[in-house]
Amino acid sequence: MAYGTTNVNKKVTTGQGLGGKTTIVSVGVGGGAISQAQLDGICEGISAGASLVTAAAQPAVFTVAAVGPFTAASSTAVILALQGTGTPSTTTGDYFAAATLSSTVVFA
């Protein structure tokens, strides 16, 4: 439950009902419009965790639990909900070529 409705005093408390740790991130491709293939690649990279920048690095792996509104070749950023225990890499290109990722909020 997202805000502790079982609390006798109905006081809102920090928490979430999404399960485990959920990180909300914004992804893009260097400020330009994102194609469907790029979004697919970013999501696959996040799920696989294989760095495209350096073979020695292995960024944290996540399940992509939700994808925000997106219009191919028009959207310049997409919001994703990621579930996993790690911290998403913010190194450009770690999850997909030229892909940028910034963490918006973490629900743990």
DODO-410871 format. One record per residue: residue number from 1; residue in three letters; x, y, z of N, C-alpha, C in turn. Coordinates in steps of 0.02 Angstrom, whole numbers. Example, Ala and Ser with C-alpha at 12.3 -4.5 7.8 and 13.67 -1.06 7.14 Angstrom:
2
+-----+-----+--------+--------+--------+--------+--------+--------+--------+--------+--------+
|   i |  aa |    n_u |    n_v |    n_w |   ca_u |   ca_v |   ca_w |    c_u |    c_v |    c_w |
+-----+-----+--------+--------+--------+--------+--------+--------+--------+--------+--------+
|   1 | ALA |    660 |   -284 |    390 |    615 |   -225 |    390 |    660 |   -165 |    390 |
|   2 | SER |    642 |   -112 |    354 |    684 |    -53 |    357 |    645 |      2 |    394 |
+-----+-----+--------+--------+--------+--------+--------+--------+--------+--------+--------+
//
This chain:
108
+-----+-----+--------+--------+--------+--------+--------+--------+--------+--------+--------+
|   i |  aa |    n_u |    n_v |    n_w |   ca_u |   ca_v |   ca_w |    c_u |    c_v |    c_w |
+-----+-----+--------+--------+--------+--------+--------+--------+--------+--------+--------+
|   1 | MET |     42 |    -58 |      0 |      0 |      0 |      0 |     44 |     61 |      0 |
|   2 | ALA |     25 |    110 |    -37 |     69 |    166 |    -52 |     79 |    215 |      5 |
|   3 | TYR |     30 |    226 |     46 |     39 |    278 |     96 |     18 |    257 |    166 |
|   4 | GLY |     19 |    194 |    180 |      6 |    170 |    248 |    -65 |    177 |    272 |
|   5 | THR |   -114 |    155 |    233 |   -184 |    163 |    251 |   -205 |    121 |    311 |
|   6 | THR |   -163 |     73 |    332 |   -180 |     33 |    391 |   -162 |     70 |    455 |
|   7 | ASN |   -129 |    126 |    450 |   -111 |    166 |    507 |   -175 |    189 |    542 |
|   8 | VAL |   -182 |    176 |    606 |   -242 |    192 |    644 |   -260 |    266 |    638 |
|   9 | ASN |   -210 |    309 |    640 |   -222 |    381 |    638 |   -227 |    407 |    566 |
|  10 | LYS |   -222 |    364 |    517 |   -225 |    383 |    446 |   -172 |    434 |    428 |
|  11 | LYS |   -115 |    431 |    462 |    -60 |    476 |    447 |    -22 |    450 |    387 |
|  12 | VAL |     -9 |    493 |    338 |     28 |    474 |    279 |    101 |    462 |    299 |
|  13 | THR |    128 |    404 |    277 |    197 |    387 |    292 |    234 |    371 |    228 |
|  14 | THR |    299 |    376 |    229 |    340 |    359 |    172 |    334 |    284 |    158 |
|  15 | GLY |    327 |    266 |     96 |    324 |    196 |     77 |    297 |    188 |      7 |
|  16 | GLN |    288 |    126 |    -12 |    263 |    111 |    -79 |    233 |     42 |    -79 |
|  17 | GLY |    190 |     29 |   -126 |    159 |    -36 |   -133 |    179 |    -70 |   -198 |
|  18 | LEU |    233 |    -47 |   -227 |    254 |    -73 |   -292 |    297 |   -135 |   -286 |
|  19 | GLY |    322 |   -150 |   -227 |    363 |   -209 |   -217 |    437 |   -194 |   -225 |
|  20 | GLY |    476 |   -214 |   -175 |    548 |   -204 |   -179 |    567 |   -131 |   -186 |
|  21 | LYS |    618 |   -118 |   -226 |    642 |    -50 |   -238 |    623 |    -30 |   -309 |
|  22 | THR |    590 |     27 |   -316 |    570 |     52 |   -381 |    603 |    120 |   -392 |
|  23 | THR |    637 |    127 |   -449 |    671 |    189 |   -467 |    638 |    218 |   -528 |
|  24 | ILE |    618 |    281 |   -524 |    589 |    316 |   -581 |    645 |    354 |   -615 |
|  25 | VAL |    654 |    343 |   -680 |    708 |    375 |   -717 |    681 |    408 |   -780 |
|  26 | SER |    720 |    455 |   -805 |    706 |    486 |   -870 |    763 |    465 |   -916 |
|  27 | VAL |    745 |    441 |   -976 |    796 |    421 |  -1024 |    790 |    462 |  -1088 |
|  28 | GLY |    845 |    471 |  -1122 |    846 |    508 |  -1184 |    905 |    486 |  -1226 |
|  29 | VAL |    916 |    519 |  -1282 |    972 |    503 |  -1326 |   1008 |    568 |  -1347 |
|  30 | GLY |   1036 |    601 |  -1299 |   1075 |    661 |  -1313 |   1034 |    721 |  -1333 |
|  31 | GLY |    971 |    725 |  -1312 |    929 |    783 |  -1325 |    888 |    779 |  -1388 |
|  32 | GLY |    902 |    731 |  -1432 |    862 |    724 |  -1493 |    802 |    680 |  -1483 |
|  33 | ALA |    762 |    675 |  -1535 |    703 |    632 |  -1533 |    723 |    559 |  -1528 |
|  34 | ILE |    685 |    520 |  -1491 |    700 |    449 |  -1480 |    659 |    407 |  -1529 |
|  35 | SER |    693 |    361 |  -1563 |    657 |    316 |  -1609 |    632 |    255 |  -1569 |
|  36 | GLN |    587 |    218 |  -1599 |    563 |    157 |  -1567 |    620 |    108 |  -1556 |
|  37 | ALA |    665 |    102 |  -1605 |    722 |     56 |  -1599 |    768 |     78 |  -1541 |
|  38 | GLN |    777 |    143 |  -1532 |    819 |    166 |  -1477 |    786 |    152 |  -1410 |
|  39 | LEU |    721 |    164 |  -1403 |    687 |    148 |  -1341 |    690 |     73 |  -1326 |
|  40 | ASP |    680 |     33 |  -1378 |    685 |    -40 |  -1369 |    755 |    -59 |  -1345 |
|  41 | GLY |    806 |    -28 |  -1375 |    875 |    -43 |  -1357 |    891 |    -21 |  -1286 |
|  42 | ILE |    866 |     37 |  -1266 |    878 |     61 |  -1198 |    847 |     13 |  -1148 |
|  43 | CYS |    784 |     -7 |  -1160 |    750 |    -54 |  -1115 |    786 |   -122 |  -1113 |
|  44 | GLU |    809 |   -146 |  -1170 |    846 |   -209 |  -1171 |    912 |   -202 |  -1134 |
|  45 | GLY |    946 |   -145 |  -1142 |   1009 |   -134 |  -1107 |   1000 |   -131 |  -1031 |
|  46 | ILE |    947 |    -98 |  -1010 |    932 |    -93 |   -938 |    917 |   -163 |   -910 |
|  47 | SER |    884 |   -205 |   -949 |    866 |   -273 |   -927 |    927 |   -319 |   -928 |
|  48 | ALA |    975 |   -307 |   -972 |   1034 |   -350 |   -979 |   1092 |   -325 |   -936 |
|  49 | GLY |   1100 |   -259 |   -930 |   1153 |   -231 |   -890 |   1222 |   -233 |   -921 |
|  50 | ALA |   1226 |   -244 |   -986 |   1291 |   -247 |  -1020 |   1310 |   -177 |  -1043 |
|  51 | SER |   1368 |   -152 |  -1020 |   1389 |    -85 |  -1038 |   1414 |    -83 |  -1110 |
|  52 | LEU |   1392 |    -32 |  -1146 |   1416 |    -21 |  -1214 |   1476 |     26 |  -1213 |
|  53 | VAL |   1492 |     57 |  -1156 |   1546 |    104 |  -1151 |   1611 |     68 |  -1136 |
|  54 | THR |   1610 |     24 |  -1088 |   1670 |    -13 |  -1069 |   1652 |    -84 |  -1051 |
|  55 | ALA |   1686 |   -131 |  -1080 |   1670 |   -201 |  -1068 |   1682 |   -221 |   -996 |
|  56 | ALA |   1725 |   -184 |   -961 |   1741 |   -201 |   -891 |   1684 |   -183 |   -845 |
|  57 | ALA |   1642 |   -135 |   -865 |   1587 |   -113 |   -821 |   1525 |   -154 |   -834 |
|  58 | GLN |   1489 |   -168 |   -782 |   1424 |   -200 |   -789 |   1375 |   -162 |   -746 |
|  59 | PRO |   1337 |   -116 |   -778 |   1289 |    -77 |   -739 |   1235 |   -122 |   -709 |
|  60 | ALA |   1203 |    -96 |   -657 |   1150 |   -134 |   -623 |   1094 |   -153 |   -672 |
|  61 | VAL |   1066 |   -211 |   -660 |   1012 |   -238 |   -702 |    945 |   -224 |   -668 |
|  62 | PHE |    895 |   -207 |   -710 |    829 |   -191 |   -684 |    775 |   -223 |   -728 |
|  63 | THR |    716 |   -232 |   -699 |    657 |   -248 |   -737 |    623 |   -182 |   -754 |
|  64 | VAL |    606 |   -172 |   -817 |    570 |   -112 |   -837 |    497 |   -126 |   -822 |
|  65 | ALA |    472 |    -95 |   -768 |    404 |   -109 |   -744 |    352 |    -66 |   -778 |
|  66 | ALA |    371 |     -8 |   -803 |    323 |     36 |   -836 |    360 |     85 |   -882 |
|  67 | VAL |    326 |    103 |   -936 |    353 |    151 |   -984 |    301 |    207 |   -990 |
|  68 | GLY |    325 |    269 |   -982 |    281 |    326 |   -986 |    261 |    342 |  -1058 |
|  69 | PRO |    222 |    393 |  -1068 |    200 |    413 |  -1135 |    260 |    423 |  -1182 |
|  70 | PHE |    253 |    399 |  -1243 |    307 |    402 |  -1291 |    280 |    405 |  -1362 |
|  71 | THR |    307 |    450 |  -1402 |    291 |    454 |  -1473 |    356 |    448 |  -1512 |
|  72 | ALA |    363 |    394 |  -1549 |    425 |    382 |  -1587 |    442 |    441 |  -1632 |
|  73 | ALA |    506 |    457 |  -1634 |    534 |    511 |  -1676 |    509 |    580 |  -1657 |
|  74 | SER |    476 |    586 |  -1599 |    452 |    650 |  -1576 |    472 |    663 |  -1503 |
|  75 | SER |    464 |    613 |  -1460 |    482 |    621 |  -1389 |    557 |    627 |  -1380 |
|  76 | THR |    578 |    673 |  -1337 |    650 |    681 |  -1323 |    669 |    650 |  -1256 |
|  77 | ALA |    620 |    629 |  -1217 |    633 |    596 |  -1154 |    574 |    550 |  -1139 |
|  78 | VAL |    589 |    495 |  -1105 |    537 |    447 |  -1085 |    548 |    429 |  -1012 |
|  79 | ILE |    495 |    427 |   -974 |    499 |    408 |   -903 |    489 |    332 |   -898 |
|  80 | LEU |    534 |    299 |   -860 |    529 |    227 |   -849 |    526 |    214 |   -774 |
|  81 | ALA |    489 |    163 |   -755 |    490 |    137 |   -687 |    531 |     73 |   -688 |
|  82 | LEU |    585 |     72 |   -649 |    630 |     15 |   -647 |    625 |    -19 |   -579 |
|  83 | GLN |    625 |    -84 |   -579 |    626 |   -121 |   -516 |    689 |   -163 |   -513 |
|  84 | GLY |    724 |   -157 |   -457 |    787 |   -193 |   -446 |    821 |   -165 |   -385 |
|  85 | THR |    873 |   -197 |   -362 |    904 |   -177 |   -299 |    962 |   -129 |   -307 |
|  86 | GLY |    988 |   -120 |   -367 |   1047 |    -78 |   -377 |   1030 |     -5 |   -388 |
|  87 | THR |   1081 |     30 |   -412 |   1075 |    101 |   -429 |   1088 |    107 |   -504 |
|  88 | PRO |   1041 |    136 |   -541 |   1051 |    141 |   -614 |   1113 |    182 |   -631 |
|  89 | SER |   1148 |    161 |   -683 |   1207 |    197 |   -707 |   1184 |    260 |   -744 |
|  90 | THR |   1218 |    315 |   -731 |   1204 |    377 |   -766 |   1258 |    393 |   -817 |
|  91 | THR |   1302 |    345 |   -831 |   1354 |    354 |   -881 |   1323 |    350 |   -950 |
|  92 | THR |   1332 |    403 |   -989 |   1304 |    405 |  -1057 |   1327 |    344 |  -1097 |
|  93 | GLY |   1280 |    308 |  -1125 |   1296 |    251 |  -1167 |   1302 |    185 |  -1131 |
|  94 | ASP |   1296 |    185 |  -1065 |   1303 |    121 |  -1029 |   1250 |     71 |  -1048 |
|  95 | TYR |   1189 |     92 |  -1059 |   1135 |     46 |  -1074 |   1119 |     41 |  -1149 |
|  96 | PHE |   1136 |     94 |  -1186 |   1125 |     95 |  -1258 |   1164 |    153 |  -1287 |
|  97 | ALA |   1186 |    147 |  -1349 |   1227 |    199 |  -1380 |   1195 |    268 |  -1373 |
|  98 | ALA |   1232 |    316 |  -1346 |   1212 |    386 |  -1337 |   1154 |    395 |  -1289 |
|  99 | ALA |   1132 |    342 |  -1256 |   1076 |    348 |  -1210 |   1097 |    382 |  -1145 |
| 100 | THR |   1056 |    428 |  -1122 |   1067 |    461 |  -1058 |   1011 |    438 |  -1011 |
| 101 | LEU |   1028 |    435 |   -947 |    980 |    413 |   -897 |    990 |    456 |   -835 |
| 102 | SER |    937 |    483 |   -809 |    941 |    520 |   -746 |    887 |    494 |   -699 |
| 103 | SER |    907 |    484 |   -637 |    861 |    458 |   -587 |    817 |    514 |   -561 |
| 104 | THR |    752 |    503 |   -559 |    705 |    553 |   -537 |    687 |    544 |   -464 |
| 105 | VAL |    669 |    482 |   -446 |    649 |    468 |   -376 |    658 |    393 |   -364 |
| 106 | VAL |    670 |    376 |   -301 |    678 |    306 |   -281 |    627 |    290 |   -226 |
| 107 | PHE |    588 |    237 |   -237 |    542 |    213 |   -187 |    570 |    147 |   -161 |
| 108 | ALA |    586 |    145 |    -97 |    616 |     84 |    -69 |    574 |     57 |    -12 |
+-----+-----+--------+--------+--------+--------+--------+--------+--------+--------+--------+
//
